Amino acid sequence: MKFGVVVFPGSNCDRDMIHVLEEALHEEVHVIWHKENALPGFDQSDCIILPGGFSYGDYLRSGAIARFSPVMKSVVEFANGGGYLMGICNGFQILCEAGLLPGALLHNQSRQFQCEQVYIRPAHTHSALTGRLDTGKAYKIPIAHGEGNYYTDPATLRQLIDNEQVLFQYCDAGGQVTPEANPNGSLYNIAGICNVERNVFGMMPHPERAAEDALGNTDGLAILASLQYAMKHREVDVMDDLLK
């Protein structure tokens, strides 16, 4: 199993993610340039990550241009084939623009760029990102975005809730999901979601920025370690299928 981190012009969290994956999780990481036309060597036991940043300067809408990068055709095929795909902040915006996740990320309700520590609570443990987390705990994770206000239509929101596609909600330090704990006006306090098939994940907060003791916070590492755990078990399943 291995990770691939896609780098777009304007990505600025790619090195952070690569560092955490290699140094904190001790995993193999491949850097994937946005002009690549294929993802050779990646299979369903692997994970592709779209990192945070300002791809293509966030012109038009955040993620709107990156969605048409040459590599995205292979990324979409990888996800449609069942591979794990995670987008963080700008990566989440790209996933929504590409139609891999429902909804859209609008301008923050404050109309300001917000960079601060927030708390999020896992909605359940039925996903690779939340499987090893405590649903009763508030995880302290930083945000840094101008367009993190998640929105979708009422029918899709109902589907997200009913299918347990909502992964994280903004909450206070005690784990209470309240309007006051919502930093950007996001619908239903949504901080992260997944697709119906549960292999594509998007979240606005940055777990890679809260993953080392030197930073005084390892809450984000718990999220990435949950994904790592799910990948290791999936790798065994893939090998079993190949041996049949």
Residue frames as qw, qx, qy, qz and C-alpha x, y, z in Angstrom:
[[0.000, 0.888, 0.459, 0.000, 0.00, 0.00, 0.00],
 [0.432, -0.054, 0.033, 0.900, 1.14, 3.56, -0.69],
 [0.102, 0.817, 0.356, -0.442, 0.00, 7.15, -0.90],
 [0.441, 0.359, 0.350, 0.745, 0.06, 9.51, -3.86],
 [0.082, -0.724, -0.294, 0.619, -0.06, 13.28, -3.29],
 [0.464, 0.642, 0.419, 0.444, -1.15, 15.32, -6.31],
 [0.300, -0.503, -0.051, 0.809, 0.55, 18.71, -6.72],
 [0.350, 0.797, 0.431, 0.237, -1.20, 21.49, -8.64],
 [0.312, 0.373, -0.069, 0.871, 0.20, 24.96, -9.40],
 [0.340, -0.551, 0.053, -0.760, -0.67, 26.79, -6.19],
 [0.832, -0.377, -0.408, 0.015, -0.76, 23.76, -3.88],
 [0.070, 0.705, -0.457, 0.537, 0.84, 24.79, -0.58],
 [0.688, -0.443, 0.431, -0.380, 0.07, 21.92, 1.78],
 [0.900, 0.285, -0.320, -0.079, 1.58, 19.14, -0.32],
 [0.411, 0.457, -0.660, 0.433, 4.93, 19.14, 1.55],
 [0.436, -0.358, 0.508, -0.651, 3.14, 19.14, 4.90],
 [0.917, 0.017, 0.080, -0.391, 1.13, 16.08, 3.91],
 [0.787, 0.397, -0.457, 0.120, 4.12, 14.26, 2.44],
 [0.092, 0.510, -0.656, 0.549, 6.13, 14.92, 5.61],
 [0.620, -0.252, 0.454, -0.588, 3.41, 13.58, 7.90],
 [0.947, 0.170, -0.090, -0.256, 2.78, 10.48, 5.77],
 [0.709, 0.433, -0.492, 0.261, 6.48, 9.65, 5.59],
 [0.193, 0.427, -0.614, 0.635, 7.73, 10.72, 9.02],
 [0.476, -0.227, 0.468, -0.709, 4.71, 10.22, 11.28],
 [0.893, 0.100, 0.185, -0.399, 2.95, 7.29, 9.58],
 [0.356, -0.454, 0.772, 0.268, 6.11, 5.82, 7.96],
 [0.732, 0.448, 0.505, -0.093, 4.39, 5.14, 4.66],
 [0.459, 0.036, 0.532, 0.711, 5.59, 5.17, 1.05],
 [0.245, 0.792, 0.280, -0.485, 4.61, 8.38, -0.74],
 [0.500, 0.234, 0.507, 0.662, 4.70, 9.28, -4.43],
 [0.084, 0.579, 0.082, -0.807, 4.46, 12.88, -5.61],
 [0.447, 0.469, 0.702, 0.296, 2.14, 13.21, -8.61],
 [0.064, -0.256, 0.154, 0.952, 2.43, 16.32, -10.83],
 [0.489, 0.492, 0.399, -0.599, -0.85, 17.71, -12.19],
 [0.468, 0.571, -0.409, -0.537, 0.24, 17.15, -15.81],
 [0.206, -0.178, 0.961, 0.058, 0.58, 13.37, -15.41],
 [0.599, 0.097, -0.383, -0.697, -1.76, 11.37, -17.61],
 [0.803, -0.110, -0.572, -0.124, -1.74, 8.13, -15.63],
 [0.513, -0.643, 0.434, -0.367, -1.33, 6.68, -12.14],
 [0.747, 0.258, -0.612, -0.021, 0.87, 3.64, -12.81],
 [0.404, 0.147, -0.782, 0.451, 1.30, 1.21, -9.97],
 [0.319, -0.109, 0.457, -0.823, -1.70, 2.37, -7.92],
 [0.377, -0.248, -0.845, -0.288, -4.48, -0.05, -7.01],
 [0.517, -0.635, -0.355, -0.450, -7.39, -0.30, -4.57],
 [0.733, -0.445, -0.356, 0.372, -5.10, -0.79, -1.58],
 [0.429, 0.056, -0.047, 0.900, -3.62, 2.68, -2.17],
 [0.036, -0.842, -0.446, 0.300, -4.79, 6.25, -1.54],
 [0.370, 0.437, 0.195, 0.796, -4.53, 9.43, -3.60],
 [0.240, -0.698, -0.416, 0.531, -4.61, 12.74, -1.73],
 [0.252, 0.704, 0.234, 0.622, -5.50, 16.16, -3.15],
 [0.453, -0.299, -0.430, 0.721, -3.86, 18.61, -0.72],
 [0.024, -0.890, -0.353, 0.287, -4.82, 22.10, 0.35],
 [0.399, -0.194, 0.265, 0.856, -3.70, 25.32, -1.25],
 [0.339, 0.686, 0.126, -0.631, -4.83, 27.68, -3.98],
 [0.593, 0.130, 0.681, 0.410, -4.76, 25.59, -7.16],
 [0.328, 0.490, 0.472, 0.656, -4.42, 27.84, -10.21],
 [0.084, 0.136, -0.159, 0.974, -4.73, 30.85, -7.94],
 [0.136, 0.476, 0.758, -0.424, -8.37, 30.02, -7.08],
 [0.192, 0.184, -0.298, -0.917, -9.44, 31.87, -10.23],
 [0.494, -0.242, -0.618, -0.561, -13.10, 31.43, -11.27],
 [0.766, -0.534, 0.038, -0.355, -14.04, 29.26, -8.26],
 [0.311, -0.584, 0.742, -0.102, -11.74, 27.37, -5.93],
 [0.548, -0.073, 0.833, 0.025, -10.94, 24.05, -7.60],
 [0.665, 0.608, 0.243, -0.359, -12.80, 24.89, -10.81],
 [0.453, 0.734, -0.470, -0.188, -9.68, 24.92, -12.99],
 [0.200, -0.447, 0.867, -0.092, -7.83, 22.12, -11.21],
 [0.752, 0.180, 0.537, -0.336, -10.78, 19.87, -11.94],
 [0.765, 0.631, -0.005, -0.127, -9.64, 19.96, -15.61],
 [0.164, -0.711, 0.669, 0.143, -5.96, 19.17, -14.94],
 [0.597, 0.336, -0.677, -0.269, -4.68, 16.25, -17.06],
 [0.118, 0.178, -0.923, 0.320, -4.17, 14.06, -13.97],
 [0.494, 0.015, 0.446, -0.746, -7.81, 14.35, -12.90],
 [0.769, 0.185, -0.391, -0.470, -9.03, 11.95, -15.59],
 [0.573, 0.159, -0.784, 0.178, -6.90, 9.22, -14.00],
 [0.089, -0.118, 0.653, -0.743, -7.85, 10.33, -10.49],
 [0.673, 0.051, 0.077, -0.734, -11.56, 10.01, -11.35],
 [0.784, 0.178, -0.554, -0.218, -10.97, 6.56, -12.88],
 [0.310, 0.209, -0.804, 0.463, -9.01, 5.53, -9.78],
 [0.333, -0.036, 0.518, -0.787, -11.87, 6.59, -7.50],
 [0.762, 0.141, -0.134, -0.618, -14.54, 5.04, -9.72],
 [0.694, 0.213, -0.687, -0.015, -12.54, 1.80, -9.54],
 [0.782, -0.528, -0.330, -0.040, -12.79, 1.82, -5.76],
 [0.598, 0.154, -0.353, 0.703, -9.46, 3.37, -4.76],
 [0.339, -0.743, -0.391, 0.425, -9.33, 5.64, -1.72],
 [0.315, 0.512, 0.155, 0.784, -9.30, 9.33, -2.61],
 [0.358, -0.703, -0.433, 0.435, -9.05, 12.13, -0.05],
 [0.270, 0.626, 0.130, 0.720, -9.30, 15.89, -0.60],
 [0.426, -0.554, -0.422, 0.578, -8.38, 18.39, 2.09],
 [0.023, -0.668, -0.082, 0.740, -9.50, 22.04, 1.93],
 [0.336, 0.551, -0.388, -0.658, -8.77, 22.99, -1.71],
 [0.059, 0.118, -0.967, -0.220, -8.73, 19.25, -2.42],
 [0.238, 0.441, 0.784, -0.366, -12.29, 19.01, -1.05],
 [0.341, 0.655, 0.042, -0.673, -13.29, 21.88, -3.35],
 [0.206, 0.405, -0.734, -0.506, -11.74, 20.08, -6.33],
 [0.095, 0.125, 0.987, -0.024, -13.64, 16.87, -5.50],
 [0.320, 0.598, 0.551, -0.487, -16.93, 18.76, -5.48],
 [0.301, 0.647, -0.275, -0.644, -16.09, 20.56, -8.74],
 [0.134, 0.290, -0.883, -0.344, -15.24, 17.19, -10.32],
 [0.751, -0.109, -0.242, -0.605, -18.57, 15.72, -9.25],
 [0.526, 0.106, -0.821, 0.195, -16.89, 13.09, -7.07],
 [0.142, -0.335, -0.718, 0.594, -18.62, 14.52, -4.02],
 [0.008, 0.750, 0.584, 0.311, -22.01, 16.27, -3.93],
 [0.280, -0.885, -0.257, 0.270, -22.53, 19.91, -3.07],
 [0.462, 0.672, -0.048, 0.577, -20.29, 22.96, -3.25],
 [0.523, -0.432, -0.307, 0.668, -18.02, 25.06, -1.04],
 [0.121, 0.887, 0.275, 0.351, -19.23, 28.68, -0.97],
 [0.205, 0.559, -0.327, 0.734, -17.58, 31.79, 0.43],
 [0.305, -0.230, -0.727, 0.570, -17.41, 31.84, 4.20],
 [0.138, -0.811, -0.565, -0.063, -20.42, 33.51, 5.77],
 [0.373, -0.736, -0.070, 0.561, -18.05, 36.16, 7.17],
 [0.571, 0.811, 0.039, 0.121, -16.77, 36.89, 3.62],
 [0.104, -0.853, 0.510, -0.051, -13.28, 36.69, 5.11],
 [0.692, 0.287, -0.649, 0.136, -10.43, 34.20, 4.89],
 [0.675, -0.630, 0.198, -0.329, -10.34, 32.34, 8.20],
 [0.633, 0.325, -0.642, 0.286, -7.25, 30.71, 9.68],
 [0.431, -0.518, 0.425, -0.604, -7.87, 29.38, 13.18],
 [0.060, 0.070, -0.980, 0.176, -8.16, 26.33, 15.39],
 [0.666, -0.153, -0.110, -0.722, -11.61, 24.72, 15.39],
 [0.397, -0.142, 0.869, -0.259, -13.16, 21.58, 16.84],
 [0.627, 0.128, -0.497, -0.586, -14.82, 18.83, 14.83],
 [0.596, -0.167, 0.698, -0.359, -16.66, 15.72, 15.95],
 [0.111, 0.088, -0.903, -0.407, -16.85, 12.47, 13.96],
 [0.639, -0.065, -0.064, -0.764, -20.47, 11.71, 13.14],
 [0.970, -0.071, 0.094, -0.212, -19.92, 7.93, 13.24],
 [0.404, -0.553, 0.696, 0.216, -17.24, 5.26, 12.88],
 [0.784, 0.333, 0.523, -0.018, -18.51, 3.80, 9.60],
 [0.568, 0.814, -0.111, 0.052, -15.79, 5.12, 7.30],
 [0.815, 0.176, -0.217, 0.508, -12.07, 4.78, 6.76],
 [0.177, 0.577, -0.213, 0.768, -11.46, 8.30, 8.12],
 [0.467, -0.526, 0.225, -0.674, -13.56, 7.90, 11.26],
 [0.852, -0.096, -0.497, -0.138, -13.33, 4.18, 11.95],
 [0.670, -0.078, -0.525, 0.519, -10.73, 4.50, 14.72],
 [0.006, 0.385, -0.182, 0.905, -12.01, 7.75, 16.22],
 [0.099, -0.362, -0.775, 0.509, -14.09, 8.48, 19.31],
 [0.039, -0.607, -0.543, -0.579, -17.51, 9.90, 18.40],
 [0.428, -0.816, -0.374, 0.102, -17.72, 11.45, 21.86],
 [0.546, -0.436, 0.051, 0.713, -14.53, 13.48, 21.43],
 [0.312, 0.941, 0.058, -0.116, -14.00, 16.91, 19.92],
 [0.787, 0.022, 0.195, 0.585, -10.87, 16.90, 17.74],
 [0.066, -0.880, 0.037, 0.469, -8.94, 20.16, 17.52],
 [0.657, 0.230, 0.478, 0.536, -7.97, 20.75, 13.88],
 [0.070, -0.515, 0.062, 0.852, -6.95, 24.01, 12.15],
 [0.532, 0.686, 0.488, 0.093, -8.78, 25.56, 9.21],
 [0.197, -0.494, 0.260, 0.806, -7.42, 27.97, 6.59],
 [0.272, 0.373, 0.753, 0.470, -9.93, 28.83, 3.88],
 [0.172, 0.182, 0.003, -0.968, -12.02, 31.53, 2.29],
 [0.661, 0.054, -0.354, -0.659, -14.55, 29.18, 0.70],
 [0.125, 0.110, -0.962, 0.218, -15.41, 26.50, 3.24],
 [0.502, 0.111, 0.370, -0.774, -19.13, 27.07, 3.56],
 [0.087, 0.052, 0.961, 0.258, -20.56, 23.69, 2.52],
 [0.523, 0.290, 0.186, -0.779, -23.89, 23.85, 0.72],
 [0.009, -0.068, -0.914, -0.401, -26.18, 21.45, -1.09],
 [0.490, -0.263, -0.327, -0.764, -29.88, 21.14, -1.83],
 [0.610, -0.329, 0.428, -0.580, -32.28, 19.80, 0.85],
 [0.966, 0.104, -0.076, -0.226, -32.76, 16.42, -0.86],
 [0.679, 0.435, -0.499, 0.318, -29.02, 15.80, -1.09],
 [0.137, -0.511, 0.574, -0.625, -28.51, 16.89, 2.52],
 [0.827, -0.194, 0.239, -0.471, -31.16, 14.39, 3.60],
 [0.928, 0.268, -0.259, 0.021, -29.36, 11.69, 1.61],
 [0.358, 0.556, -0.575, 0.481, -26.01, 12.60, 3.19],
 [0.415, -0.417, 0.523, -0.616, -27.50, 12.31, 6.65],
 [0.916, -0.025, 0.129, -0.380, -29.49, 9.13, 6.02],
 [0.897, 0.338, -0.259, 0.121, -26.55, 7.37, 4.33],
 [0.681, -0.657, 0.109, 0.305, -24.09, 8.48, 7.03],
 [0.673, 0.502, 0.088, 0.537, -22.06, 10.34, 4.42],
 [0.127, -0.907, 0.171, -0.363, -21.49, 13.22, 6.83],
 [0.772, 0.089, -0.481, 0.406, -18.12, 12.41, 8.41],
 [0.401, -0.186, -0.405, 0.800, -17.38, 15.45, 10.58],
 [0.099, -0.867, -0.383, -0.303, -19.33, 18.35, 12.05],
 [0.197, 0.473, -0.328, 0.794, -18.00, 21.54, 13.57],
 [0.622, -0.618, -0.480, -0.011, -18.52, 21.56, 17.32],
 [0.209, -0.878, 0.281, -0.325, -17.35, 23.30, 20.48],
 [0.140, 0.536, -0.788, 0.269, -14.59, 22.03, 22.76],
 [0.508, -0.129, 0.708, -0.474, -17.10, 19.88, 24.61],
 [0.161, 0.065, 0.936, 0.305, -18.30, 18.16, 21.45],
 [0.325, 0.621, 0.581, -0.414, -21.60, 20.03, 21.15],
 [0.304, 0.295, 0.564, 0.709, -22.63, 20.81, 17.58],
 [0.004, 0.766, 0.429, -0.478, -23.92, 24.39, 17.79],
 [0.431, 0.847, 0.209, 0.231, -24.35, 27.35, 15.42],
 [0.218, -0.944, 0.243, 0.053, -21.73, 29.25, 17.43],
 [0.660, -0.400, 0.567, 0.288, -19.15, 26.52, 16.76],
 [0.704, 0.521, 0.416, 0.246, -19.64, 26.80, 12.98],
 [0.389, -0.499, 0.157, 0.758, -16.74, 28.91, 11.62],
 [0.102, -0.142, 0.544, 0.821, -17.97, 29.42, 8.05],
 [0.565, 0.228, 0.090, -0.788, -21.76, 28.96, 7.92],
 [0.191, 0.164, -0.921, -0.296, -21.50, 25.42, 6.60],
 [0.720, -0.182, -0.269, -0.613, -24.85, 23.66, 6.20],
 [0.921, -0.301, -0.219, -0.113, -25.58, 21.25, 9.08],
 [0.425, -0.798, 0.426, 0.039, -22.15, 22.27, 10.54],
 [0.962, 0.220, 0.094, 0.130, -20.58, 19.97, 7.93],
 [0.216, -0.811, 0.484, 0.246, -16.77, 19.81, 8.03],
 [0.009, -0.379, 0.869, 0.318, -16.34, 16.64, 5.96],
 [0.831, 0.215, 0.197, -0.474, -18.31, 14.16, 3.85],
 [0.318, -0.234, 0.859, 0.326, -17.82, 11.02, 1.76],
 [0.464, 0.136, -0.534, -0.694, -19.44, 9.55, -1.33],
 [0.867, -0.124, 0.007, -0.483, -22.09, 6.81, -1.30],
 [0.892, 0.199, -0.396, 0.092, -19.46, 4.13, -1.95],
 [0.638, -0.761, 0.109, 0.036, -17.40, 5.43, 1.05],
 [0.828, -0.022, 0.145, 0.542, -14.06, 5.59, -0.76],
 [0.312, 0.531, 0.090, 0.783, -13.93, 9.32, -1.58],
 [0.437, -0.676, -0.444, 0.394, -13.51, 11.71, 1.35],
 [0.254, 0.609, 0.040, 0.751, -13.45, 15.49, 1.59],
 [0.471, -0.715, -0.403, 0.322, -12.83, 17.69, 4.61],
 [0.178, 0.916, -0.011, 0.359, -12.06, 21.40, 5.07],
 [0.495, -0.810, 0.315, -0.013, -9.93, 21.27, 8.28],
 [0.525, 0.640, -0.555, 0.081, -6.25, 20.30, 7.91],
 [0.915, -0.404, 0.019, -0.013, -5.36, 17.11, 9.85],
 [0.808, 0.269, -0.144, 0.504, -1.79, 17.25, 8.52],
 [0.107, 0.661, -0.225, 0.707, -1.30, 20.52, 10.45],
 [0.581, -0.539, 0.348, -0.501, -2.14, 18.82, 13.73],
 [0.965, 0.100, -0.230, -0.081, -0.11, 15.64, 13.48],
 [0.670, 0.267, -0.470, 0.508, 3.09, 16.05, 15.52],
 [0.571, -0.619, -0.386, 0.377, 4.04, 16.63, 19.14],
 [0.416, -0.068, 0.039, 0.906, 6.23, 19.53, 18.03],
 [0.123, -0.410, -0.364, -0.827, 3.06, 21.34, 16.99],
 [0.202, -0.063, 0.590, -0.779, 1.41, 20.69, 20.34],
 [0.709, 0.216, 0.252, -0.622, -1.46, 18.80, 18.77],
 [0.049, -0.199, 0.929, 0.307, -1.79, 15.28, 17.33],
 [0.577, 0.343, 0.531, -0.518, -5.57, 15.16, 16.89],
 [0.596, 0.598, -0.262, -0.468, -5.13, 15.27, 13.12],
 [0.122, 0.414, -0.898, -0.088, -2.78, 12.30, 13.20],
 [0.447, 0.099, 0.811, -0.365, -5.60, 10.21, 14.65],
 [0.664, 0.557, 0.144, -0.478, -7.67, 10.88, 11.52],
 [0.467, 0.633, -0.572, -0.233, -4.85, 9.97, 9.15],
 [0.115, -0.303, 0.932, -0.160, -3.98, 6.91, 11.25],
 [0.643, 0.260, 0.568, -0.444, -7.60, 5.75, 10.96],
 [0.673, 0.633, -0.183, -0.336, -7.25, 5.94, 7.18],
 [0.182, 0.570, -0.801, -0.011, -3.93, 4.09, 7.36],
 [0.425, -0.094, 0.842, -0.320, -5.53, 1.31, 9.42],
 [0.732, 0.445, 0.319, -0.405, -8.36, 0.90, 6.90],
 [0.521, 0.689, -0.444, -0.238, -5.87, 0.80, 4.04],
 [0.067, -0.437, 0.893, -0.086, -3.79, -1.94, 5.68],
 [0.561, 0.141, 0.752, -0.315, -6.86, -4.11, 6.08],
 [0.678, 0.629, 0.065, -0.374, -7.96, -3.35, 2.54],
 [0.229, 0.661, -0.689, -0.190, -4.50, -4.32, 1.25],
 [0.334, -0.150, 0.921, -0.135, -4.99, -7.79, 2.72],
 [0.643, 0.455, 0.495, -0.367, -8.36, -8.07, 0.97],
 [0.507, 0.738, -0.284, -0.343, -6.83, -7.02, -2.38],
 [0.038, 0.505, -0.859, -0.074, -4.04, -9.60, -2.04],
 [0.503, 0.088, 0.818, -0.263, -6.59, -12.30, -1.15],
 [0.659, 0.613, 0.199, -0.388, -8.54, -11.47, -4.31],
 [0.364, 0.716, -0.543, -0.246, -5.39, -11.69, -6.45],
 [0.128, -0.357, 0.923, -0.066, -4.52, -15.09, -5.01],
 [0.692, 0.205, 0.543, -0.430, -7.94, -16.59, -5.67]]
